[in-house]
Structure formats: C-alpha cells, structure tokens
Amino acid sequence: MILVERAARLASEIAVERLKLEVARLRRERFGTSSDRSSRIDQLELVLEDLEETLAETDAQAAAEPEALSGAATSRSKPARRPLPEHLL
C-alpha cells in the first residue's frame, strides 16, 4: 500500500513538473501569439495550482496519519460512549 501511495505521489509530481514546463514554454511563445494561447496558459496555471494543492493536502494527511494511528490504538481500549441506561432502552 505504501508503494502504491509513493507511485501515485511520484506520478503527481511528474505531472506538476510537466505542467510547469508547458507553462514556461507557452510563456516564451506568448509574444506575437493569439489570445487563445494565453487563455490556455491561464488554464494550465489553474490546473497546476490544483495539483500543487492536492500534493500539499496529501503531505499533510501523510504527516497526520502516524499520529492518528497511535491515537486510534489507545482509544480502542475503551468505548467511545457509555451504554444507555436500562430505562431508556
């Protein structure tokens, strides 16, 4: 499972780098181009921002998981709530 997560993260990082290169290339070509290309640059920048946010959220979740796992192991020893009194059943 860890290897799958690492592979997915690597694929996301590669996609981010590919988009960064594409945006840089399109910016170089921007001089003398039509407005269609400049709108494509804006769209790619939005996609790039979304991917970077997703990676940041994934990192935050990965950092929180070890804490959550250790907390979950201690909370399993006692029930979350007391049982209902007999007169309420």
Secondary structure, DSSP 8 states (H G I E B T S, - for coil): -HHHHHHHHHHHHHHHHHHHHHHHHHHHHTTT--HHHHHHHHHHHHHHHHHHHHHHHHHHHHHHHHHHHHHHHHHTTS-SS----GGG-
